[in-house]
Every structure is written in structure tokens, then in C-alpha cells.
Amino acid sequence: MKNKTRRIKGFPITIKWALATSAFLFVVMTFFFLLAYRSANNLVILEERQKVERAIEKVQRCLGKSDVDLTRDGVKKMLSNGGLLVEEKSIIGNSEITTKVSRFVSVIEQPSIIVNLYNQKKDIVYMSKKNKFTNWEKTEQIPSLFSVDRYEKLVMTSKIISNKTNKVIGYIQVYDELSSFYDIRRDLRRNLIILDVIAFFMSAALSYFLSVHFLKPIRMLRDTMQIISEDPQSEQEMKYIHTKDELEDLSRIFNKMLRKMRSYAKQQEQFVADVSHELRTPVAVIQGQLSMLTRWGKDDQEVLDEAIKASLQEIDRMKLLVEEMLELARAGQLDGRHSGDVTEIKKVLQHILGSFRLLHPDFELNLIDDRLKEETKALIFRNHLEQIIIIIFDNAIKYSADIKKVDVVAEETGKFVQISIRDYGEGIAQEDIDKIFHRFYRVDRARARKKGGNGLGLSIAYQLMENYEGEILVESEIGQGTVFKLQFPKAR
């Protein structure tokens, strides 16, 4: 049957997984990028502050040699002597002109730094470059950020103290335009945004492919369930996957559950078919007896008694049949609920043989268990072990011939406990041995009906043995008797 994939109403789980994972990673990476961006800004600002402080320190060292108030000419002279002014040569026509330009090569470590000098009256006497920031009163003695023309600038003001008189001879103001800082910040912000977007799409793609890979067993499970829902009679199973994780367990458990459900369905069908088949005869007999009584037999006391007796016998047989069928159904649906139970073999055998000796005093029942330790236990629920042995014992006594004897041998064989039950009865033909565990199978139906059997006892015993991972073997020969060997896993 062609498998049609069911259309999903919303987004597939692979898309949801990819989006959720990529969104989470995007938020996390954005957070870390912001931290990195802020840390980088702080490091650059710190470096710029250090540059401003070094510039002030160098200018102070140069101008502190004076002992008079700062003047324009005095400042230029001291800066020139201190190496803070440099000569620039230019050619105009045929003449070479030399001029001193205050570029502060040894002090200013980047072109964005401007130096303003003030005298004692706080009048400006020198500017390294034209600037609007001449209000020195708003500045502090540590490098601080101020907003100028909508941009933050780094400004620091300090006193210039004469080394000779130890008096204030003026003030210095260093103004950093932070142009390199803004360039670095702009490039850093752009690069981080690009990286963040690339990381988002890469994580989305990676998450999608990973979700497709890891959720493949889920899709296989969905497709298998869809096939089964459309065709309950289908034998479709989920393919085993080899991921060595919970998904592999899921496929194994699902197939196990599926097989068990199919087994239950088949058991139900078999139950209905078997019951309807087996009940047909007693119902027909009862119907025939009642019809006969309705027509003419009710006036004949002998016929009436015979009909009632026959009907009651058939009703008893129907009752026994239904009970055995229910017992067989329960045996097939244990689901391991008694898998942890253990039972002492010797006590069970001694108890059963004691009961059968009372019920059948004419039989010789022998128990040989000297090879079995007193504390030996089998992995089986006691009631079920008793039920299995009683079924075998009942058949051994029921189908015994002239020799009324049953021998029981219990022993340990490695990791197992083995119980052999031997009778000396009629025996079973080799072609029938493989069929005796089938439901309602009887070697001789006429003889079995006389002995009251429905052909379900051995089916129940076989099902119980299978539930406990045990094994039941049969050896038989016509006229020589039968040996049933029951083998159970031994408890540690």
C-alpha cells in the first residue's frame, strides 16, 4: 500500500526546533557580543585617558621650568625648547620658508588631541588647534567625558605649578576628540552585527539539519502508526535504528508493543473462533434434548430424566470449557507482572505429590530430588508453577494404562532447574508430539471426551512456560509412556 504522508496543520517540529534553537543562540550571542562591545569600548576609553594623562604630564614637565605667569610668547618659547614645537619647511616661489608649528609630536600620540593653555587669570594663551572647548571651569582634574556638538569628548584640566616657586603659573587643558575611538566603535559595532546575523543563519541551518537527522526516527514512527491506523491488518513495523540512545529504545519498545497488541488481537480472534466451534456441539445437544422434550419426551419420565442428565453434562462441559479458555487468555496476558517472583522447587513438588497421593491412593508417585538443593529456587510465580505441574500430573494419571505409576525427577542443570515427569501410560505418536500444545488438539477425540478433556490444559502450561522463558520438552513412545521435561531459569 502506498504511504501518503499526512499533511501537518502547523509548522513541522524540525522548523520549530530550528527556529527555537537559533533564536536562543541569537539571544545568547547578542548578549555576549554586547558584553564584548562594552568591554572593548571601556578598554579604548581607558587607553585614551592614559594618553591624555601622559600628554598633560609631558606638557607640565616642560612648562614647569618657568617661574612666571604663562604668556603667549613665553609658552611658544618653552614649547619650542621642550621639543613640543617642530619646524616645517615650505617653498613659496624660489624661496624656502621655515615656520614653527605646534604639532606636539612628542606629546600628542594621535592627531585628535588638542591642548589649551591658560594663564593665572584663566585667559587662554595658547591653542594647539582651533577648538570650541575653552570653558575650562566645566572640566575636572581627571579625564572625563563631556558632550560637545552632540558627541562625547574626553577632557582633562590640570594646574601648571612652577618647579622653582612651587606656585600656580597657569592651567593646561587637554581635549581628546576621540575620533579614533568612534572609528573603532563604528567598525566594531558593524562587525559584531554582521557576525551576529551570520551566526543566526548558520545556527538556524545547523539546527535544522540536526533536527532532521535526530527526529528521523520520530517521523518513521509517525509513518508506521499512520499505515497501521489506515490498515489495522497490516504487518508493518518500525525499522530498527542503531543510535544507541533513547530513540533506539523507542523503536524497540514500539515494535514489541505492536507485536504484543497483534498477539492479543489474534488471541481474541482465536478465542472467539475456538469458543464458537467448541460450544456448537454442547449447544446442539442441549437444543436437541429440549426439542425432543417439547415434542413428546416430557410425558415419559425415563426420557425426561435422561434428557435432563445429558443437558446438565453438556452444561458442565461448557462451564469447564469457558473457565479453561479464560485461564488460557489470562496466561497469555501476564505481561511479566510476576517476573521477579521466585519459588522453592522442593516444597512445591512435595506439596503437589502429597495432594495427589490423597486423591489417587492407587497410584505410585515417586519423587527423586536428591540432586536438588533445599534452597534451590526457580524464577517463576509459585501458583503458576503449581498449575503447570498439576496439568502434567493430571494428564499422566488420566492417560495411564495398566501400570499406575508416575516418577518425578528434579535436578539442577547449570543455570536451570529441570523437572521430569514420567508416566507409563498409552504414549503419544511422534507425529502428534508437536501438536499436543495446540488449542483443543486431542490425539483421540473420542477417548479424550470420555475422560473429560477439552484439549486446553497443555496449551495453558505451554503459554505459562513461555512467559517465564522456560522450556517444555516431550519424549514419548506408543505403549511405553511419556516424559515431560520442564526447564526453568534458576534464581541466583
Residue pairs with C-beta under 8 A, 6 or more apart in sequence:
1 227
1 230
1 231
1 234
3 223
3 226
3 227
5 223
5 226
6 222
6 226
11 19
13 211
13 215
13 218
14 208
14 211
14 212
14 215
15 208
17 207
17 208
17 211
17 215
18 204
18 205
18 207
18 208
18 211
19 204
21 203
21 204
21 207
21 211
22 200
22 201
22 203
22 204
22 207
25 199
25 200
25 203
25 207
26 196
26 199
26 200
26 203
29 196
29 199
29 200
30 196
33 192
33 195
33 196
36 192
37 188
37 189
37 192
40 184
40 185
40 188
41 181
41 185
44 180
44 181
44 184
44 185
45 145
45 154
45 181
48 143
48 154
48 176
48 178
48 180
48 181
49 143
49 154
49 156
51 109
51 110
51 113
51 176
52 113
52 143
52 154
52 156
52 174
52 176
53 143
53 156
54 107
54 109
55 104
55 107
55 108
55 109
55 113
55 115
55 174
56 156
56 158
56 172
56 174
58 84
58 106
58 107
59 84
59 104
59 107
59 115
59 117
59 160
59 172
59 174
60 158
60 160
60 161
60 172
61 82
62 78
62 79
62 81
62 82
62 83
62 84
63 70
63 75
63 78
63 79
63 82
63 117
63 160
63 169
63 170
63 172
64 160
64 161
64 162
64 163
65 78
65 163
65 164
66 74
66 78
66 162
66 169
67 162
67 164
67 165
67 167
67 169
68 74
68 169
69 119
69 120
69 169
69 170
70 117
70 118
70 119
70 120
70 125
70 126
70 160
70 169
70 170
71 119
71 125
72 125
72 126
75 117
75 125
75 126
76 85
76 100
76 102
76 126
79 85
79 102
79 104
79 126
80 100
83 105
83 106
84 102
84 104
84 105
84 106
84 107
85 100
85 101
85 102
85 103
86 100
86 101
86 103
86 105
87 98
87 99
87 100
87 101
88 98
88 99
88 100
88 101
89 96
89 97
89 98
90 96
90 97
90 99
91 97
102 126
102 128
103 128
104 113
104 115
104 128
107 115
108 115
108 128
110 179
110 180
111 179
112 176
112 177
112 178
112 179
112 180
113 174
113 175
113 176
113 177
114 127
114 128
114 129
114 131
114 133
114 174
114 175
114 176
114 177
115 126
115 127
115 128
115 172
115 173
115 174
115 175
116 124
116 126
116 127
116 128
116 131
116 133
116 134
116 136
116 172
116 173
116 174
116 175
117 124
117 125
117 126
117 127
117 160
117 170
117 171
117 172
117 173
118 124
118 125
118 136
118 170
118 171
118 172
118 173
119 125
119 169
119 170
119 171
120 168
120 169
120 170
122 136
122 137
122 171
124 134
125 170
131 175
132 148
132 149
133 146
133 148
133 153
133 155
133 173
133 175
134 173
136 157
136 171
136 173
138 146
139 146
139 155
139 156
139 157
139 173
140 156
140 157
141 156
141 157
141 158
142 156
143 154
143 155
143 156
143 174
143 176
144 154
144 155
144 156
145 152
145 153
145 154
145 155
146 152
146 153
146 154
146 155
147 153
151 178
151 182
152 178
153 175
153 176
153 177
153 178
154 175
154 176
154 178
155 173
155 174
155 175
155 176
156 173
156 174
157 171
157 172
157 173
157 174
158 171
158 172
158 173
159 168
159 170
159 171
159 172
160 168
160 169
160 170
160 171
160 172
161 167
161 168
161 169
162 168
162 169
214 247
216 241
217 238
217 241
217 243
217 247
217 248
217 250
217 251
218 247
220 238
220 239
220 241
220 251
221 238
221 250
221 251
221 254
224 236
224 237
224 238
224 254
227 234
227 236
228 234
228 236
228 258
237 255
237 258
237 259
238 251
238 254
238 255
238 258
239 251
240 248
240 251
240 252
240 255
241 247
241 248
241 251
242 248
260 335
263 332
264 332
264 333
267 329
267 332
267 333
270 439
271 325
271 328
271 329
274 325
274 439
274 440
275 321
275 322
275 325
277 440
278 321
278 440
278 454
279 318
279 321
282 314
282 315
282 317
282 318
282 321
283 314
283 318
285 310
285 311
285 314
286 311
286 314
286 315
289 307
289 308
289 310
289 311
290 307
290 311
292 303
292 307
293 303
293 304
293 307
297 303
297 304
297 307
298 304
317 452
317 454
320 452
320 454
321 454
321 456
324 454
324 456
324 457
324 460
325 456
327 456
327 460
328 439
328 456
328 459
328 460
328 463
331 460
331 463
331 464
331 467
332 463
332 467
334 464
334 467
336 467
338 380
338 381
338 384
339 379
339 468
341 379
341 380
341 381
341 382
342 377
342 378
342 379
342 380
342 491
343 377
343 378
343 380
343 381
343 382
343 385
344 375
344 376
344 377
345 369
345 372
345 376
345 377
345 378
345 385
345 410
345 417
345 419
346 369
346 372
346 374
346 376
346 410
348 382
348 385
348 386
348 389
349 367
349 369
349 389
349 408
349 410
349 419
350 367
351 386
352 386
352 389
352 390
352 393
353 365
353 367
353 408
356 363
356 365
356 393
356 397
357 363
357 365
360 397
360 404
362 404
363 397
363 400
363 404
363 405
363 406
364 404
364 405
364 406
365 405
365 406
365 408
366 405
366 406
366 407
366 408
367 408
367 410
368 407
368 408
368 409
368 410
369 408
369 409
369 410
369 411
371 410
371 411
371 412
372 410
372 411
372 412
372 417
373 412
376 412
376 417
376 490
377 490
377 491
378 385
378 417
378 488
378 489
378 490
378 491
379 468
379 469
379 488
379 489
379 490
379 491
380 468
380 470
380 488
381 468
384 464
384 467
384 468
385 488
387 460
387 461
387 464
388 461
388 464
388 465
388 486
389 419
389 421
389 486
391 457
391 458
391 460
391 461
392 421
392 461
392 484
392 486
393 406
393 421
394 457
395 423
395 457
395 458
396 406
396 421
396 422
396 423
396 425
396 482
396 484
397 404
397 406
397 423
398 451
398 453
399 423
399 425
399 426
399 451
399 482
400 406
400 423
400 424
400 425
400 426
401 424
401 425
401 426
401 479
403 424
403 425
403 481
405 423
405 424
406 421
406 422
406 423
407 420
407 421
407 422
408 419
408 420
408 421
408 422
409 419
409 420
409 422
410 417
410 418
410 419
410 420
411 417
411 418
412 418
412 490
413 487
415 489
415 490
416 487
416 488
416 489
416 490
417 487
417 488
417 489
417 490
418 485
418 486
418 487
418 488
419 485
419 486
419 487
419 488
420 483
420 484
420 485
420 486
421 483
421 484
421 486
422 481
422 482
422 483
422 484
423 481
423 482
424 480
424 481
425 481
425 482
426 478
426 479
427 476
427 477
427 478
427 479
427 480
427 481
427 482
428 436
428 443
428 474
428 476
428 478
428 482
429 443
429 476
429 478
430 476
432 443
433 474
433 476
435 441
436 443
436 458
436 474
437 458
437 459
437 461
437 462
437 472
438 455
438 459
439 455
439 456
439 459
440 454
440 455
440 456
441 455
442 448
442 449
442 453
442 455
448 455
461 472
462 472
465 471
465 472
465 486
465 488
468 488
468 489
469 489
470 486
470 487
470 488
470 489
471 486
471 487
472 484
472 485
472 486
472 487
473 484
473 485
473 487
474 482
474 483
474 484
474 485
475 482
475 483
475 485
476 482
476 483
